[in-house]
Amino acid sequence: MVEVTFAQEVARLSAVKKAAYRLAALCDVDIRSTPAGTRCELHATADTSGPELVALFRATVLDYELREDIAAKTSAFRDGLLAVAFAPLTRRDAEDGKV
């Protein structure tokens, strides 16, 4: 068993959960929220060493944290593109009154 703690300013709980799910084949993760941040106990289920598992878990949490950060920053653009893409589906044809 190895332990990893993430400060609340560094990683969202949702990113930690996604990383734990992603690595479920390699380890079981006990996730606990503490005042200091999110504490994770990693229990290897495969032939993975402690330091290797910690490095992989940290990299996976960082990956999901960055994905969430990018999604938050680009949501307005995504919503605008979807609105433009589906706008012709809701526009009435002026000539025959069909949708």
DRENFI-690848 format. One record per atom (N, C-alpha, C, O): residue number from 1; residue in one letter; atom name; x, y negated, z negated. Coordinates in steps of 0.05 Angstrom, whole numbers, plus 32768, in hexadecimal, padded with zeros to 4 digits. Layout:
// DRENFI-690848
+-----+---+----+------+------+------+
|   k | r |  a |    u |    v |    w |
+-----+---+----+------+------+------+
| NUM | a | CA |    X |    Y |    Z |
...
+-----+---+----+------+------+------+
// end
This chain:
// DRENFI-690848
+-----+---+----+------+------+------+
|   k | r |  a |    u |    v |    w |
+-----+---+----+------+------+------+
|   1 | m |  N | 8011 | 8017 | 8000 |
|   1 | m | CA | 8000 | 8000 | 8000 |
|   1 | m |  C | 8012 | 7FE7 | 8000 |
|   1 | m |  O | 8025 | 7FE5 | 7FF1 |
|   2 | v |  N | 800B | 7FD4 | 8011 |
|   2 | v | CA | 8018 | 7FBA | 8012 |
|   2 | v |  C | 8003 | 7FA5 | 8010 |
|   2 | v |  O | 7FEC | 7FA9 | 8016 |
|   3 | e |  N | 800B | 7F8D | 8007 |
|   3 | e | CA | 7FF8 | 7F78 | 8003 |
|   3 | e |  C | 8000 | 7F5F | 8013 |
|   3 | e |  O | 8018 | 7F59 | 8015 |
|   4 | v |  N | 7FEC | 7F52 | 801E |
|   4 | v | CA | 7FF0 | 7F39 | 802E |
|   4 | v |  C | 7FDC | 7F25 | 8024 |
|   4 | v |  O | 7FC4 | 7F2C | 8021 |
|   5 | t |  N | 7FE4 | 7F0C | 8020 |
|   5 | t | CA | 7FD1 | 7EF7 | 8018 |
|   5 | t |  C | 7FD3 | 7EE1 | 802C |
|   5 | t |  O | 7FE8 | 7ED8 | 8034 |
|   6 | f |  N | 7FBB | 7ED7 | 8035 |
|   6 | f | CA | 7FB9 | 7EC1 | 8048 |
|   6 | f |  C | 7FAC | 7EAA | 8039 |
|   6 | f |  O | 7F97 | 7EAD | 802E |
|   7 | a |  N | 7FB9 | 7E92 | 803B |
|   7 | a | CA | 7FAC | 7E7A | 802F |
|   7 | a |  C | 7F94 | 7E73 | 8040 |
|   7 | a |  O | 7F92 | 7E79 | 8058 |
|   8 | q |  N | 7F80 | 7E67 | 8033 |
|   8 | q | CA | 7F67 | 7E60 | 8041 |
|   8 | q |  C | 7F6C | 7E4C | 8057 |
|   8 | q |  O | 7F5D | 7E4C | 806B |
|   9 | e |  N | 7F81 | 7E3C | 8055 |
|   9 | e | CA | 7F87 | 7E29 | 806A |
|   9 | e |  C | 7F94 | 7E36 | 8083 |
|   9 | e |  O | 7F95 | 7E2A | 8098 |
|  10 | v |  N | 7F9E | 7E4E | 807F |
|  10 | v | CA | 7FAD | 7E5B | 8094 |
|  10 | v |  C | 7F9C | 7E6E | 80A4 |
|  10 | v |  O | 7F9E | 7E6E | 80BD |
|  11 | a |  N | 7F8A | 7E7D | 8097 |
|  11 | a | CA | 7F7A | 7E91 | 80A6 |
|  11 | a |  C | 7F5E | 7E92 | 809A |
|  11 | a |  O | 7F5A | 7E93 | 8082 |
|  12 | r |  N | 7F4A | 7E91 | 80AC |
|  12 | r | CA | 7F2F | 7E94 | 80A4 |
|  12 | r |  C | 7F2A | 7EB1 | 809D |
|  12 | r |  O | 7F37 | 7EC3 | 80A6 |
|  13 | l |  N | 7F16 | 7EB5 | 808B |
|  13 | l | CA | 7F0F | 7ED0 | 8083 |
|  13 | l |  C | 7F05 | 7EE1 | 809B |
|  13 | l |  O | 7F0B | 7EF9 | 809D |
|  14 | s |  N | 7EF7 | 7ED4 | 80AE |
|  14 | s | CA | 7EEE | 7EE2 | 80C5 |
|  14 | s |  C | 7F05 | 7EED | 80D6 |
|  14 | s |  O | 7F03 | 7F03 | 80E1 |
|  15 | a |  N | 7F1B | 7EDE | 80D8 |
|  15 | a | CA | 7F32 | 7EE7 | 80E7 |
|  15 | a |  C | 7F3F | 7EFF | 80D9 |
|  15 | a |  O | 7F48 | 7F12 | 80E7 |
|  16 | v |  N | 7F40 | 7EFF | 80BF |
|  16 | v | CA | 7F4C | 7F15 | 80B0 |
|  16 | v |  C | 7F3B | 7F2E | 80B4 |
|  16 | v |  O | 7F45 | 7F44 | 80B7 |
|  17 | k |  N | 7F20 | 7F2B | 80B3 |
|  17 | k | CA | 7F0E | 7F42 | 80B7 |
|  17 | k |  C | 7F11 | 7F4D | 80D3 |
|  17 | k |  O | 7F12 | 7F66 | 80D6 |
|  18 | k |  N | 7F13 | 7F3D | 80E7 |
|  18 | k | CA | 7F17 | 7F46 | 8102 |
|  18 | k |  C | 7F31 | 7F55 | 8105 |
|  18 | k |  O | 7F32 | 7F6A | 8113 |
|  19 | a |  N | 7F46 | 7F4B | 80F9 |
|  19 | a | CA | 7F60 | 7F58 | 80FA |
|  19 | a |  C | 7F5F | 7F73 | 80EC |
|  19 | a |  O | 7F6B | 7F87 | 80F5 |
|  20 | a |  N | 7F51 | 7F75 | 80D5 |
|  20 | a | CA | 7F4F | 7F8E | 80C7 |
|  20 | a |  C | 7F40 | 7FA2 | 80D8 |
|  20 | a |  O | 7F47 | 7FBA | 80D8 |
|  21 | y |  N | 7F2B | 7F9A | 80E5 |
|  21 | y | CA | 7F1C | 7FAC | 80F7 |
|  21 | y |  C | 7F2D | 7FB5 | 810E |
|  21 | y |  O | 7F2D | 7FCD | 8116 |
|  22 | r |  N | 7F3C | 7FA3 | 8119 |
|  22 | r | CA | 7F4E | 7FA9 | 8130 |
|  22 | r |  C | 7F63 | 7FBF | 8129 |
|  22 | r |  O | 7F69 | 7FCF | 813A |
|  23 | l |  N | 7F6D | 7FBD | 8111 |
|  23 | l | CA | 7F82 | 7FD0 | 8108 |
|  23 | l |  C | 7F77 | 7FE7 | 80F8 |
|  23 | l |  O | 7F87 | 7FF5 | 80E9 |
|  24 | a |  N | 7F5D | 7FED | 80F9 |
|  24 | a | CA | 7F51 | 8002 | 80E9 |
|  24 | a |  C | 7F5D | 801D | 80EE |
|  24 | a |  O | 7F5C | 802E | 80DD |
|  25 | a |  N | 7F68 | 8022 | 8106 |
|  25 | a | CA | 7F74 | 803C | 810C |
|  25 | a |  C | 7F8F | 803F | 80FE |
|  25 | a |  O | 7F98 | 8056 | 80FA |
|  26 | l |  N | 7F9C | 8029 | 80F6 |
|  26 | l | CA | 7FB6 | 802A | 80EA |
|  26 | l |  C | 7FB5 | 8027 | 80CB |
|  26 | l |  O | 7FC7 | 8031 | 80BD |
|  27 | c |  N | 7FA1 | 8019 | 80C1 |
|  27 | c | CA | 7FA0 | 8014 | 80A5 |
|  27 | c |  C | 7F84 | 800D | 809B |
|  27 | c |  O | 7F73 | 8004 | 80AB |
|  28 | d |  N | 7F7F | 8012 | 8082 |
|  28 | d | CA | 7F67 | 8009 | 8074 |
|  28 | d |  C | 7F6F | 7FEF | 8066 |
|  28 | d |  O | 7F84 | 7FEC | 805B |
|  29 | v |  N | 7F5D | 7FDB | 8067 |
|  29 | v | CA | 7F62 | 7FC1 | 805C |
|  29 | v |  C | 7F4D | 7FBB | 8046 |
|  29 | v |  O | 7F35 | 7FBB | 804C |
|  30 | d |  N | 7F57 | 7FB5 | 802F |
|  30 | d | CA | 7F46 | 7FAC | 8019 |
|  30 | d |  C | 7F48 | 7F8D | 8018 |
|  30 | d |  O | 7F5E | 7F83 | 8012 |
|  31 | i |  N | 7F33 | 7F7F | 801F |
|  31 | i | CA | 7F34 | 7F62 | 8021 |
|  31 | i |  C | 7F26 | 7F56 | 8009 |
|  31 | i |  O | 7F0F | 7F5D | 8002 |
|  32 | r |  N | 7F33 | 7F43 | 7FFC |
|  32 | r | CA | 7F28 | 7F35 | 7FE4 |
|  32 | r |  C | 7F2D | 7F17 | 7FE7 |
|  32 | r |  O | 7F43 | 7F0F | 7FED |
|  33 | s |  N | 7F18 | 7F08 | 7FE2 |
|  33 | s | CA | 7F1B | 7EEB | 7FE2 |
|  33 | s |  C | 7F23 | 7EE2 | 7FC6 |
|  33 | s |  O | 7F15 | 7EE9 | 7FB2 |
|  34 | t |  N | 7F38 | 7ED3 | 7FC4 |
|  34 | t | CA | 7F41 | 7EC8 | 7FAA |
|  34 | t |  C | 7F44 | 7EAA | 7FAC |
|  34 | t |  O | 7F43 | 7E9F | 7FC2 |
|  35 | p |  N | 7F47 | 7E9C | 7F96 |
|  35 | p | CA | 7F4B | 7E7F | 7F97 |
|  35 | p |  C | 7F64 | 7E77 | 7FA7 |
|  35 | p |  O | 7F65 | 7E62 | 7FB3 |
|  36 | a |  N | 7F78 | 7E89 | 7FA8 |
|  36 | a | CA | 7F90 | 7E83 | 7FB7 |
|  36 | a |  C | 7F8D | 7E88 | 7FD5 |
|  36 | a |  O | 7F9D | 7E7F | 7FE4 |
|  37 | g |  N | 7F79 | 7E97 | 7FDC |
|  37 | g | CA | 7F75 | 7E9E | 7FF9 |
|  37 | g |  C | 7F69 | 7EB9 | 7FFC |
|  37 | g |  O | 7F5A | 7EC2 | 7FEB |
|  38 | t |  N | 7F70 | 7EC7 | 8011 |
|  38 | t | CA | 7F65 | 7EE1 | 8017 |
|  38 | t |  C | 7F7B | 7EF6 | 8013 |
|  38 | t |  O | 7F90 | 7EF5 | 8020 |
|  39 | r |  N | 7F76 | 7F08 | 8000 |
|  39 | r | CA | 7F8A | 7F1D | 7FFA |
|  39 | r |  C | 7F82 | 7F37 | 8007 |
|  39 | r |  O | 7F6B | 7F3F | 8005 |
|  40 | c |  N | 7F95 | 7F43 | 8015 |
|  40 | c | CA | 7F90 | 7F5C | 8023 |
|  40 | c |  C | 7FA3 | 7F72 | 801A |
|  40 | c |  O | 7FBB | 7F6E | 801A |
|  41 | e |  N | 7F98 | 7F88 | 8012 |
|  41 | e | CA | 7FA8 | 7FA0 | 800C |
|  41 | e |  C | 7FA7 | 7FB2 | 8024 |
|  41 | e |  O | 7F91 | 7FBB | 802C |
|  42 | l |  N | 7FBE | 7FB9 | 802F |
|  42 | l | CA | 7FBF | 7FCA | 8047 |
|  42 | l |  C | 7FC7 | 7FE6 | 803E |
|  42 | l |  O | 7FDC | 7FEA | 8032 |
|  43 | h |  N | 7FB7 | 7FF9 | 8045 |
|  43 | h | CA | 7FBC | 8016 | 803F |
|  43 | h |  C | 7FC0 | 8024 | 805A |
|  43 | h |  O | 7FAD | 8028 | 8069 |
|  44 | a |  N | 7FD8 | 802B | 8060 |
|  44 | a | CA | 7FDE | 8038 | 807A |
|  44 | a |  C | 7FD0 | 8053 | 807C |
|  44 | a |  O | 7FD0 | 8063 | 806A |
|  45 | t |  N | 7FC4 | 8057 | 8094 |
|  45 | t | CA | 7FB7 | 8071 | 809A |
|  45 | t |  C | 7FC6 | 8080 | 80AF |
|  45 | t |  O | 7FC1 | 8097 | 80B4 |
|  46 | a |  N | 7FD8 | 8072 | 80BD |
|  46 | a | CA | 7FE9 | 807E | 80D2 |
|  46 | a |  C | 8006 | 807C | 80C9 |
|  46 | a |  O | 800C | 8072 | 80B3 |
|  47 | d |  N | 8017 | 8086 | 80DA |
|  47 | d | CA | 8034 | 8085 | 80D4 |
|  47 | d |  C | 8040 | 806A | 80DA |
|  47 | d |  O | 804F | 8066 | 80ED |
|  48 | t |  N | 8038 | 8056 | 80CA |
|  48 | t | CA | 8041 | 803B | 80CD |
|  48 | t |  C | 804E | 8032 | 80B3 |
|  48 | t |  O | 8042 | 8036 | 809D |
|  49 | s |  N | 8066 | 8027 | 80B4 |
|  49 | s | CA | 8074 | 801E | 809C |
|  49 | s |  C | 8067 | 8005 | 8091 |
|  49 | s |  O | 8059 | 7FF6 | 80A0 |
|  50 | g |  N | 806C | 7FFF | 8078 |
|  50 | g | CA | 8061 | 7FE7 | 806B |
|  50 | g |  C | 8068 | 7FCD | 8079 |
|  50 | g |  O | 8056 | 7FBE | 8080 |
|  51 | p |  N | 8082 | 7FC8 | 807D |
|  51 | p | CA | 8089 | 7FAE | 808A |
|  51 | p |  C | 807E | 7FAC | 80A7 |
|  51 | p |  O | 8076 | 7F96 | 80AF |
|  52 | e |  N | 807E | 7FC2 | 80B5 |
|  52 | e | CA | 8073 | 7FC2 | 80D0 |
|  52 | e |  C | 8055 | 7FBC | 80D0 |
|  52 | e |  O | 804B | 7FAD | 80E1 |
|  53 | l |  N | 8047 | 7FC8 | 80BD |
|  53 | l | CA | 802A | 7FC4 | 80BA |
|  53 | l |  C | 8024 | 7FA7 | 80B3 |
|  53 | l |  O | 8011 | 7F9B | 80BE |
|  54 | v |  N | 8033 | 7F9C | 80A1 |
|  54 | v | CA | 802F | 7F80 | 8098 |
|  54 | v |  C | 8034 | 7F6D | 80B0 |
|  54 | v |  O | 8024 | 7F5B | 80B5 |
|  55 | a |  N | 8049 | 7F71 | 80BF |
|  55 | a | CA | 804F | 7F60 | 80D6 |
|  55 | a |  C | 8038 | 7F62 | 80EB |
|  55 | a |  O | 8030 | 7F4E | 80F6 |
|  56 | l |  N | 802F | 7F7A | 80F0 |
|  56 | l | CA | 8019 | 7F7E | 8104 |
|  56 | l |  C | 7FFF | 7F71 | 80FA |
|  56 | l |  O | 7FF1 | 7F65 | 810A |
|  57 | f |  N | 7FFA | 7F74 | 80E0 |
|  57 | f | CA | 7FE1 | 7F68 | 80D6 |
|  57 | f |  C | 7FE2 | 7F4A | 80D7 |
|  57 | f |  O | 7FCF | 7F3D | 80DE |
|  58 | r |  N | 7FF9 | 7F3E | 80CF |
|  58 | r | CA | 7FFC | 7F21 | 80D0 |
|  58 | r |  C | 7FF9 | 7F16 | 80EC |
|  58 | r |  O | 7FEC | 7F02 | 80F1 |
|  59 | a |  N | 8005 | 7F24 | 80FF |
|  59 | a | CA | 8004 | 7F1C | 811B |
|  59 | a |  C | 7FE7 | 7F1E | 8126 |
|  59 | a |  O | 7FDE | 7F0D | 8135 |
|  60 | t |  N | 7FD9 | 7F32 | 811D |
|  60 | t | CA | 7FBD | 7F36 | 8126 |
|  60 | t |  C | 7FAB | 7F21 | 811A |
|  60 | t |  O | 7F99 | 7F16 | 8127 |
|  61 | v |  N | 7FAF | 7F1A | 8100 |
|  61 | v | CA | 7F9F | 7F05 | 80F3 |
|  61 | v |  C | 7FA5 | 7EEA | 8101 |
|  61 | v |  O | 7F92 | 7EDB | 8106 |
|  62 | l |  N | 7FBE | 7EE5 | 8107 |
|  62 | l | CA | 7FC5 | 7ECC | 8115 |
|  62 | l |  C | 7FB7 | 7ECB | 8130 |
|  62 | l |  O | 7FAD | 7EB6 | 8138 |
|  63 | d |  N | 7FB7 | 7EE1 | 813F |
|  63 | d | CA | 7FAA | 7EE2 | 8159 |
|  63 | d |  C | 7F8C | 7EDB | 8157 |
|  63 | d |  O | 7F83 | 7ECA | 8166 |
|  64 | y |  N | 7F7E | 7EE7 | 8144 |
|  64 | y | CA | 7F62 | 7EE1 | 8141 |
|  64 | y |  C | 7F5D | 7EC5 | 8136 |
|  64 | y |  O | 7F49 | 7EB9 | 813E |
|  65 | e |  N | 7F6E | 7EBB | 8125 |
|  65 | e | CA | 7F6C | 7EA0 | 811B |
|  65 | e |  C | 7F6F | 7E8C | 8132 |
|  65 | e |  O | 7F5F | 7E79 | 8135 |
|  66 | l |  N | 7F82 | 7E90 | 8144 |
|  66 | l | CA | 7F86 | 7E7E | 815B |
|  66 | l |  C | 7F6E | 7E80 | 816E |
|  66 | l |  O | 7F66 | 7E6C | 817A |
|  67 | r |  N | 7F63 | 7E98 | 8172 |
|  67 | r | CA | 7F4C | 7E9B | 8183 |
|  67 | r |  C | 7F34 | 7E8B | 8179 |
|  67 | r |  O | 7F26 | 7E7E | 8188 |
|  68 | e |  N | 7F30 | 7E8C | 815E |
|  68 | e | CA | 7F1A | 7E7D | 8152 |
|  68 | e |  C | 7F1F | 7E5F | 8154 |
|  68 | e |  O | 7F0C | 7E50 | 8159 |
|  69 | d |  N | 7F38 | 7E57 | 8151 |
|  69 | d | CA | 7F3F | 7E3B | 8153 |
|  69 | d |  C | 7F3A | 7E30 | 816F |
|  69 | d |  O | 7F2F | 7E1B | 8173 |
|  70 | i |  N | 7F43 | 7E40 | 8183 |
|  70 | i | CA | 7F3F | 7E38 | 819F |
|  70 | i |  C | 7F21 | 7E38 | 81A6 |
|  70 | i |  O | 7F18 | 7E25 | 81B4 |
|  71 | a |  N | 7F12 | 7E4B | 819C |
|  71 | a | CA | 7EF5 | 7E4C | 81A2 |
|  71 | a |  C | 7EE7 | 7E34 | 8196 |
|  71 | a |  O | 7ED5 | 7E29 | 81A3 |
|  72 | a |  N | 7EEF | 7E2C | 817E |
|  72 | a | CA | 7EE3 | 7E14 | 8171 |
|  72 | a |  C | 7EE9 | 7DFB | 8181 |
|  72 | a |  O | 7ED8 | 7DE9 | 8184 |
|  73 | k |  N | 7F02 | 7DF9 | 818B |
|  73 | k | CA | 7F0A | 7DE1 | 8199 |
|  73 | k |  C | 7EFE | 7DDF | 81B5 |
|  73 | k |  O | 7EFC | 7DC9 | 81C0 |
|  74 | t |  N | 7EF8 | 7DF5 | 81C1 |
|  74 | t | CA | 7EEE | 7DF5 | 81DD |
|  74 | t |  C | 7ED0 | 7DFB | 81DF |
|  74 | t |  O | 7EC6 | 7DFE | 81F5 |
|  75 | s |  N | 7EC2 | 7DFC | 81C9 |
|  75 | s | CA | 7EA5 | 7E03 | 81CA |
|  75 | s |  C | 7E95 | 7DEF | 81D9 |
|  75 | s |  O | 7E82 | 7DF6 | 81E7 |
|  76 | a |  N | 7E9C | 7DD5 | 81D7 |
|  76 | a | CA | 7E8D | 7DC1 | 81E6 |
|  76 | a |  C | 7E90 | 7DC5 | 8204 |
|  76 | a |  O | 7E7D | 7DC2 | 8213 |
|  77 | f |  N | 7EA8 | 7DCB | 820D |
|  77 | f | CA | 7EAD | 7DD0 | 822A |
|  77 | f |  C | 7E9E | 7DE9 | 8233 |
|  77 | f |  O | 7E92 | 7DE9 | 8249 |
|  78 | r |  N | 7E9F | 7DFE | 8223 |
|  78 | r | CA | 7E92 | 7E17 | 8229 |
|  78 | r |  C | 7E74 | 7E12 | 822C |
|  78 | r |  O | 7E67 | 7E1C | 823F |
|  79 | d |  N | 7E68 | 7E04 | 8219 |
|  79 | d | CA | 7E4C | 7DFF | 8219 |
|  79 | d |  C | 7E44 | 7DEE | 8232 |
|  79 | d |  O | 7E2F | 7DF2 | 823E |
|  80 | g |  N | 7E55 | 7DDA | 8238 |
|  80 | g | CA | 7E50 | 7DCA | 8250 |
|  80 | g |  C | 7E51 | 7DDA | 826A |
|  80 | g |  O | 7E40 | 7DD6 | 827B |
|  81 | l |  N | 7E65 | 7DEB | 826C |
|  81 | l | CA | 7E67 | 7DFC | 8284 |
|  81 | l |  C | 7E4F | 7E0F | 8287 |
|  81 | l |  O | 7E45 | 7E13 | 829D |
|  82 | l |  N | 7E46 | 7E1A | 8271 |
|  82 | l | CA | 7E2F | 7E2B | 8271 |
|  82 | l |  C | 7E16 | 7E1C | 8279 |
|  82 | l |  O | 7E05 | 7E26 | 8288 |
|  83 | a |  N | 7E13 | 7E04 | 826F |
|  83 | a | CA | 7DFC | 7DF3 | 8276 |
|  83 | a |  C | 7DFC | 7DED | 8294 |
|  83 | a |  O | 7DE7 | 7DEE | 82A1 |
|  84 | v |  N | 7E13 | 7DE6 | 829F |
|  84 | v | CA | 7E15 | 7DE0 | 82BC |
|  84 | v |  C | 7E10 | 7DF9 | 82CC |
|  84 | v |  O | 7E02 | 7DF9 | 82E1 |
|  85 | a |  N | 7E1B | 7E10 | 82C3 |
|  85 | a | CA | 7E18 | 7E29 | 82D2 |
|  85 | a |  C | 7DFB | 7E32 | 82D4 |
|  85 | a |  O | 7DF3 | 7E3D | 82E8 |
|  86 | f |  N | 7DEC | 7E2E | 82BF |
|  86 | f | CA | 7DD0 | 7E38 | 82BE |
|  86 | f |  C | 7DBC | 7E22 | 82C4 |
|  86 | f |  O | 7DA4 | 7E28 | 82C4 |
|  87 | a |  N | 7DC4 | 7E0A | 82C9 |
|  87 | a | CA | 7DB2 | 7DF4 | 82CF |
|  87 | a |  C | 7DA1 | 7DF9 | 82E8 |
|  87 | a |  O | 7D89 | 7DF4 | 82E7 |
|  88 | p |  N | 7DAD | 7E04 | 82FE |
|  88 | p | CA | 7D9C | 7E09 | 8316 |
|  88 | p |  C | 7D86 | 7E1D | 8311 |
|  88 | p |  O | 7D72 | 7E1D | 831F |
|  89 | l |  N | 7D88 | 7E2E | 82FD |
|  89 | l | CA | 7D73 | 7E42 | 82F7 |
|  89 | l |  C | 7D5A | 7E35 | 82EB |
|  89 | l |  O | 7D45 | 7E41 | 82EC |
|  90 | t |  N | 7D5D | 7E1E | 82DF |
|  90 | t | CA | 7D47 | 7E11 | 82D2 |
|  90 | t |  C | 7D3C | 7DF9 | 82E1 |
|  90 | t |  O | 7D29 | 7DEC | 82D9 |
|  91 | r |  N | 7D49 | 7DF2 | 82F7 |
|  91 | r | CA | 7D41 | 7DDA | 8307 |
|  91 | r |  C | 7D29 | 7DE2 | 8319 |
|  91 | r |  O | 7D2A | 7DF7 | 8326 |
|  92 | r |  N | 7D15 | 7DD1 | 831B |
|  92 | r | CA | 7CFF | 7DD6 | 832D |
|  92 | r |  C | 7D06 | 7DCD | 8349 |
|  92 | r |  O | 7D13 | 7DB9 | 834D |
|  93 | d |  N | 7CFE | 7DDD | 835C |
|  93 | d | CA | 7D02 | 7DD6 | 8378 |
|  93 | d |  C | 7CED | 7DC1 | 837F |
|  93 | d |  O | 7CD5 | 7DC6 | 837C |
|  94 | a |  N | 7CF4 | 7DAA | 8388 |
|  94 | a | CA | 7CE2 | 7D93 | 838C |
|  94 | a |  C | 7CCF | 7D99 | 83A3 |
|  94 | a |  O | 7CB9 | 7D8E | 83A3 |
|  95 | e |  N | 7CD5 | 7DA9 | 83B6 |
|  95 | e | CA | 7CC5 | 7DAE | 83CD |
|  95 | e |  C | 7CAD | 7DC0 | 83C8 |
|  95 | e |  O | 7C97 | 7DBA | 83D1 |
|  96 | d |  N | 7CB2 | 7DD7 | 83BB |
|  96 | d | CA | 7C9C | 7DEA | 83B8 |
|  96 | d |  C | 7C94 | 7DEE | 839B |
|  96 | d |  O | 7C82 | 7DFF | 8396 |
|  97 | g |  N | 7CA0 | 7DE0 | 8388 |
|  97 | g | CA | 7C98 | 7DE3 | 836C |
|  97 | g |  C | 7C9F | 7DFD | 835F |
|  97 | g |  O | 7C95 | 7E03 | 8349 |
|  98 | k |  N | 7CB1 | 7E0C | 836B |
|  98 | k | CA | 7CB9 | 7E26 | 835F |
|  98 | k |  C | 7CD1 | 7E21 | 834D |
|  98 | k |  O | 7CE0 | 7E0E | 8350 |
|  99 | v |  N | 7CD3 | 7E33 | 8339 |
|  99 | v | CA | 7CEA | 7E32 | 8327 |
|  99 | v |  C | 7D02 | 7E3F | 8333 |
|  99 | v |  O | 7D17 | 7E40 | 8326 |
+-----+---+----+------+------+------+
// end
